[in-house]
Amino acid sequence: MSGHKVGLAILGLGRRGGSRLKNILAANPGRVEVRWVVERDENVAKALVSQAGLDANQTNIIKPWLWDTVCKDKNVDAVVVCAPTATVNVVRRALQQGKAVMCDRPISLQTAAILACYQTARDASKPLLFAFPRRFDPILSMLREKVQSGAIGQVHSVRSSSCYPSPDQDEVIKGADGIFRNCVAHEIDTISWLLGQTPQSVFATGFSLGIHGNQLTSGKDHVSMTLRFCSGTIATIDIRQDQHGNGHHLEMTGSQGILIVDPGHPEGTAVHCVTKSGTFIDVVKRDPSASHMDQEFAAATTHFLDVVQDQSVSSVTVLDTLRAAGIAATCRESQKSTEAVAQATERPVRRPEVLLQEQLWKECAKDIDGNNDIFVRQHLLVYGNN
């Protein structure tokens, strides 16, 4: 497919859709032809298409319930799914019609749902990328190189604090695994990817601050987690969602130094490496007109297009996706078991950590990659095979 424009369909633009679309086009000039935009609000979609500089006569706008029309368009080579309420069937239908698919988050936290999508992609011989956009942040790539090269020795602790935008009202009402799928899975993947390790156990607690202004859901908008790795590294992750959310802070402490990500550097985002030899600062300049989330997403889309055009292989594996989603689901179950202490004088209740199912994910990923149906099909009964 290398050498011609990729016919692209985008499902779900949302509040950041205009800037996302604009950044995708800017990062891939002359490389894509956006043939379809699938959005519930047609007026919003028209405005965002215009904002992105697309020709309204060449880019069709259609409602989500007409998705099959998009899938049957032979001029569409690839689909980018951004809608937080998109279902497994949406992804599988596109794959069955011969489209490569990228999702901006895991489509579900259920192992069976993810495996159903990967099996369909395998059967159709089409790429499927559950993108974790933070992997494509040049600052985090730089941080990972420093960690892997031993710049601060053995990592003892990781502290991460992130604020994400509050979800759309429709997403809040429908649930869609809430903060755990939309935020927690990304943070867990980021920390595991930086360390090159998988957590052995997790503990999580959550709270609803009511910042969504919606009383129809009991979902959490503030979650804190502790992850323990076999190397002895302990990571603490704090995530919240609010209307102003768009920031990440990260600090890693090792046996020989400290790494700190500074998003407030006047020239961009900086990585401070503090060791006995001194303090070293690396800065990555950013486009001030776009949020770092939009820039990460554009970079992830560029990687997806590389995969579609056979210029690269997916950097996110089946096992990566199963791990991130599975650990996020484990965190969700952990916080459900949490009992609040009514009075400060009461003895706190000890809550066991939740052990992770690493072997299960490895077996599933191995069978998907190795075209072995026996083990995988045991986990697909609720989704079927068509």
Secondary structure as UniProt FT lines:
FT   TURN            2..3
FT   STRAND          6..11
FT   TURN            15..16
FT   HELIX           17..27
FT   TURN            29..31
FT   STRAND          32..38
FT   HELIX           42..51
FT   TURN            52..53
FT   TURN            56..58
FT   STRAND          60..62
FT   HELIX           64..66
FT   HELIX           67..71
FT   TURN            74..75
FT   STRAND          78..81
FT   TURN            84..85
FT   HELIX           88..96
FT   TURN            97..98
FT   STRAND          100..103
FT   HELIX           111..124
FT   STRAND          128..130
FT   HELIX           133..136
FT   HELIX           138..148
FT   TURN            149..152
FT   STRAND          155..165
FT   HELIX           169..174
FT   TURN            176..177
FT   HELIX           178..179
FT   HELIX           180..184
FT   HELIX           185..195
FT   STRAND          199..207
FT   TURN            211..212
FT   STRAND          222..229
FT   TURN            230..231
FT   STRAND          234..242
FT   TURN            243..244
FT   STRAND          247..254
FT   STRAND          257..262
FT   TURN            263..264
FT   TURN            266..267
FT   STRAND          269..275
FT   TURN            276..277
FT   STRAND          278..284
FT   TURN            288..289
FT   HELIX           292..308
FT   TURN            309..310
FT   HELIX           318..336
FT   TURN            344..345
FT   STRAND          354..355
FT   HELIX           358..369
FT   TURN            370..371
FT   HELIX           373..377
FT   TURN            378..379
FT   TURN            381..383
//
